[in-house]
């Protein structure tokens, strides 16, 4: 495993990342999901792929995630997008890159087009979940849960073995980051990959992302029996194959 590094944002804030440095090469930038980190199988597989193909690579943890500093409950889509913008400017610099966004990472990826439109040469979504805070959480919460959140400003949501602290400020910030009605005119390859048996984010979300791109070469890949994370060997092979196709069209 590649050694983790830290990038200082301020005296009290630092982000943990892994990278594969190349001065003038295409980069792959991986954006992980909600309450995730960069110790999983996906970033490690993409790092190996980048090394093998002599490409740059960057994966990092948003503030409040993994071993990056900051409190998770104080973060939101806006602040995590700014973390991403900052670290790309510091590590990827002026190099072109392909974005891979996993779940919430896809949402943050869509936010990045306003900053790096000319540098982004391809976009891959894995179980994409843009606007999930409104569409999959708030809109589906029972009235009792909504009342509790409005009163206490923080609730715990259980999902399988995990508990997610959801704050009112996070929900409100999500509403400020609507991306699905935007139009992005980049003429790039956009591939959405989604598990057919994803029980967290419906496949329809990947199709909604494709509608955002008005001039892209678009594709959706549904992985039979695939779950939300798509971290097993077979889905990873499919994702890397799709990534390879995009790179061949760029280089």
C-alpha positions, -999 to +999 in steps of 0.1 A: +000+000+000+012+035-009+021+056+021-005+082+031+005+119+031-010+150+046-017+184+030-020+213+054-049+237+047-043+258+078-026+255+112-054+233+124-066+216+092-050+189+071-063+164+045-050+129+042-042+117+006-024+093-016-010+102-050+011+091-079+030+121-091+035+128-128+045+163-140+027+165-174+006+134-175-032+128-173-043+123-137-071+101-122-088+118-093-109+096-071-136+111-049-150+088-022-185+086-007-203+098+024-185+089+056-160+068+036-122+070+033-093+061+011-084+028+027-109+008+007-104-014-024-115+011-050-088+038-044-061+012-040-072-005-073-072+028-092-038+037-077-023+004-090-039+010-124-024+045-125+011+032-117+008+005-143-002+029-170+022+057-159-007+081-150-010+106-122-033+098-094-050+115-064-074+102-038-080+121-005-103+123+024-126+153+029-124+170+063-141+150+090-136+118+070-110+090+076-078+105+091-083+140+078-088+166+105-121+183+113-154+172+127-177+153+104-209+169+117-195+204+108-189+195+072-212+196+042-213+194+004-200+230+001-171+226+024-161+192+010-163+206-025-139+234-014-115+208+001-115+190-033-109+222-052-080+231-029-062+197-031-066+194-069-050+228-073-021+218-050-015+183-063-029+179-098-021+216-106-026+224-143-026+187-155-057+173-172-076+147-152-104+121-152-128+123-123-141+091-106-169+099-081-182+072-059-217+078-045-215+113-029-182+117-047-202+120-079-221+149-065-189+167-055-175+158-090-204+176-107-197+207-086-161+207-098-169+214-135-174+251-126-138+253-114-120+228-137-141+225-168-112+227-193-090+202-172-117+175-167-113+151-197-136+123-185-161+115-157-169+081-142-197+077-116-200+047-093-234+044-077-238+081-082-258+099-055-262+136-063-287+155-042-292+124-020-296+145+011-329+159-002-341+131-026-332+101-005-331+115+030-353+146+038-380+138+012-383+102+026-381+110+063-413+103+083-428+135+098-416+124+132-379+123+120-383+157+103-397+172+135-368+157+156-342+170+132-357+205+132-358+205+170-325+189+179-306+199+147-289+164+146-302+128+143-286+094+139-297+074+109-291+036+109-283+018+077-273-019+082-244-020+106-237+018+103-249+048+120-248+082+102-251+115+121-273+138+100-274+175+108-299+201+098-271+223+084-260+194+062-295+190+048-299+227+043-265+230+025-275+201+002-304+222-010-279+249-020-259+224-041-285+213-066-268+199-097-293+178-115-310+207-133-277+221-145-263+217-180-227+209-185-215+213-222-182+195-219-175+172-249-161+144-228-167+107-222-192+103-192-197+067-180-221+059-151-216+025-134-243+013-111-251-020-093-284-036-103-289-046-066-279-012-051-302-009-021-290+026-011-291+046-044-315+037-072-301+032-107-323+062-119-297+085-102-270+075-127-294+082-155-302+117-141-265+125-140-262+116-177-290+142-185-268+169-170-243+165-199-256+180-231-227+173-254-208+144-238-204+109-251-227+092-226-230+056-213-245+038-184-232+004-173-255-017-150-236-044-131-258-075-126-259-085-089-238-054-081-243-036-047-238+000-039-201+000-032-190-021-062-157-029-044-154-066-053-131-080-079-156-084-107-171-049-105-137-033-102-125-051-133-155-036-152-149-001-138-112-003-148-121-015-183-144+015-187-117+038-174-092+023-199-116+030-228-120+067-217-082+071-214-077+056-249-101+083-263-081+110-246-045+101-252 
